[in-house]
Amino acid sequence: MAYYCRTIKLTFISEFAKKSFTAQLNSSVNKTDFERGMLQRIFFDTSENQIIQMFVWPSKNHADERMKEIGDELIKNLRDSNVKIERFEGQVSEFAINPSYKLPRES
């Protein structure tokens, strides 16, 4: 299977704007993305007003379908709010998870 990764770097005008965006987006979009086939999502902060989001999908088609469903409009709204957006994407050439790592169980 050829996995596809879409990475988006968002730079907000303030830490508050970044926190507001991530708080609003996290729970509802996460659930919907998994229902649409997303395999993995990783967000990491690079500064107080910047975040990088990585989404791994089974294929480019899956990623594009979800982008049409919500992403294009969301990116337009973010740009209208003066958020700087940089997008990187492509076929995943290697995907490995440490086989001895055990995910912690939620209590």
C-alpha positions in Angstrom: 0.0 0.0 0.0 1.3 3.5 -0.9 0.6 5.7 2.1 0.2 9.5 1.5 1.3 12.2 3.9 0.0 15.8 4.0 1.8 18.2 6.3 0.6 21.7 7.0 2.6 24.3 8.9 0.4 27.0 10.4 1.8 30.3 11.8 -0.8 32.3 13.8 -0.7 35.9 14.8 -0.6 34.9 18.5 -0.4 32.0 20.9 -4.1 32.6 21.8 -5.2 32.2 18.2 -3.2 29.0 17.8 -4.7 27.5 21.0 -8.2 28.6 20.0 -7.9 26.9 16.6 -6.5 23.6 18.0 -9.0 23.4 20.8 -11.9 23.9 18.4 -10.6 21.5 15.8 -9.2 18.6 17.8 -12.1 16.4 18.9 -14.6 16.7 16.1 -12.2 16.6 13.2 -10.1 13.8 14.7 -13.1 11.5 14.9 -14.4 12.4 11.4 -10.9 12.0 9.9 -10.5 8.5 11.3 -14.0 7.6 10.0 -12.8 8.8 6.5 -9.8 6.5 6.6 -7.0 8.6 8.1 -4.3 6.3 9.6 -2.4 8.7 11.8 -2.3 12.4 12.8 0.5 14.1 14.6 0.5 17.7 15.7 3.6 19.4 17.2 4.3 22.9 18.3 7.4 24.6 16.9 6.8 27.9 18.7 4.2 29.6 20.8 2.3 30.7 17.7 3.2 27.9 15.2 2.0 24.3 14.8 2.8 21.6 12.3 0.1 19.0 11.5 0.9 15.7 9.8 -1.8 13.5 8.4 -1.1 10.0 7.0 -3.8 8.6 4.7 -4.0 5.2 2.9 -3.7 7.0 -0.5 -3.6 10.4 -2.1 -7.3 9.9 -3.1 -8.3 9.6 0.5 -6.4 12.7 1.4 -7.8 14.7 -1.5 -11.4 13.6 -0.8 -11.1 14.8 2.8 -9.4 18.1 1.7 -12.4 18.8 -0.6 -14.8 18.0 2.2 -13.4 20.4 4.8 -9.8 21.4 4.1 -10.1 23.8 1.2 -12.7 26.0 3.0 -10.8 25.7 6.3 -7.6 26.9 4.7 -9.4 29.8 3.0 -10.8 30.8 6.4 -7.4 30.6 8.0 -5.8 32.7 5.3 -8.6 35.3 5.7 -7.6 35.4 9.4 -4.0 36.2 8.6 -2.7 32.7 9.3 0.4 31.8 7.2 0.0 28.4 5.7 2.7 26.2 4.2 1.7 22.8 2.8 4.0 19.8 2.0 2.8 16.5 0.8 3.7 13.3 -1.0 3.9 9.6 -1.1 5.3 8.0 2.1 8.6 6.3 1.1 9.1 4.7 4.5 6.7 4.1 7.4 7.9 2.2 10.5 6.8 1.9 14.1 9.0 0.4 16.7 7.5 -3.1 17.1 8.4 -3.3 20.8 6.5 -0.1 21.6 3.2 -0.6 23.4 0.7 2.2 23.3 -0.4 3.2 26.7 -4.0 2.3 27.6 -6.4 5.1 28.4 -8.0 4.8 31.8 
